[in-house]
Amino acid sequence: MVLLQPLGVRLTERAAPARVLALAALLVGAGYGATALVRTPLGYAATIAIWTSGEIAFAGVGATVVASLAPADLRGAYQGAYMMMWALAFFLAPALGGGAMDAFGSRALWAGCFGLGLLSGGLHGAFLSGLARAGAPAAPAPAPPST
């Protein structure tokens, strides 16, 4: 991810943020969902490549979208809340995923990840496209020049 992130930014910088976030969510969901179908090391490597490409796309746009939606004087608070939600997800995901795997099996867990990826992609696309039609900025306003 570290090596490919600069390339990912170049590939997505001209695309609409709504499309990038929707595609990123779909890739993460598809990569995780495909885990239910593979049984070989090469297959697992392919699923990792798919969801990692989604993470790369998301990492380049997510914080920018949050900053563009926040009032200028509250951008720090919005970014803090955004990062707190990521931390909460990193905290809860192992317990919830492990519990789901114990209760329903690994195929159900990966199918659930696929479904959540589809849902998330659709919601990102719908919400952010609606904002774009309403005239919300796609990126934060540039900072005033320092003197």
Secondary structure, DSSP 8 states (H G I E B T S, - for coil): -TTTHHHHHHHHTTS-HHHHHHHHHHHHHHHHHHTTT--SHHHHHHHHHHHHHHHHHHHHHHHHHHHHHS-GGGHHHHHHHHHHHHHHHHHHHHHHHHHHHHHH-HHHHHHHHHHHHHHHHHHHHHHHHHHHHTT--SS--------
